[in-house]
Amino acid sequence: MKIVETIAEVKSIVRAWKKSDASIGFVPTMGYLHEGHLSLIQRARQENDRVVVSIFVNPTQFGANEDLDSYPRDLQHDAALCENAGVDLIFHPTLEQMYPKGFCSFVDVDVLTKELCGLSRPVHFRGVCTVVSKLFHIITPDRAYFGEKDAQQLAVIKRMVQDLNMDVDVIGCPIVRETDGLAKSSRNTYLSPEERKAALVLSRSITQGKKYVQQGEKNAHTLVQAMTEIIEKEPLAKIDYVKVVDLFTMQQIDTLDRPFLAAMAVYIEKTRLIDNFIVGGENV
Ligand code: AMP
């Protein structure tokens, strides 16, 4: 496994792979890898001749008062996990490689980014789409793997790829959870033991929400209300949003009569966590 920092090196490696017709699977990450990331890497490993993982804490997707500086980083540990998972190449670019002086071009997906996380993180998806576009151009993957943990991100990237005629298959992978239900996240490391316990309110609300849907609930507002009430019982939790949206447009719906996403963002003290469930999508 190679670890490279420059775009020129990645391009030359990819050029050699393409000469021998090797297919490339790509998993973009911000590092501090866990089993959620590994599930994407494993899928990429199964479906492609070569696997590239990028590790880059992308500053343009963080708002001014967010956790860019404190975001956890451990390249050595990440590299060991990747090596073990059969990754061929880690792309770990420097800031200067990705955003050289004078950089001023951005990719902005409309409509889908105006709901859910886009409301509380107004610059987030512009940063995500810009960096993912750059990475797609540099790595030219056949397939790219994204987690349903960030379901809005997955929908936005799929839209971007379709709208801008990018030649890559975007593949969504199911949420990986801790044994007690908490969705795995690099940000879980911010939680104190007491907050870690309180954070279970997200997955409890998700499980309950799924149950209501299985029992035949058709009213989106009733579903949101039921899920909200569970979170409100936890004193350390503060809701950013709990919403039900159309899976493809990310617009709020009243009736559960099409593929949908039930999503939430909840602060556990200072840590903002997200969770969701999808009904009627590819993996359900
Ligand atoms: P991040 O490093 O947080 O930007 O995540 C990189 C990729 O891993 C994204 O596509 C995420 O959706 C995915 N991911 C993160 N956590 C999980 C999880 N618990 N289960 C599945 N995929 C995940």
Boltz pocket constraint, residues with backbone or C-beta under 6 A from the ligand:
constraints:
  - pocket:
      binder: B
      contacts: [[A, 28], [A, 29], [A, 30], [A, 31], [A, 35], [A, 36], [A, 37], [A, 39], [A, 40], [A, 145], [A, 146], [A, 147], [A, 148], [A, 149], [A, 150], [A, 173], [A, 174], [A, 175], [A, 176], [A, 177], [A, 183], [A, 184], [A, 185], [A, 186]]
      max_distance: 6.0
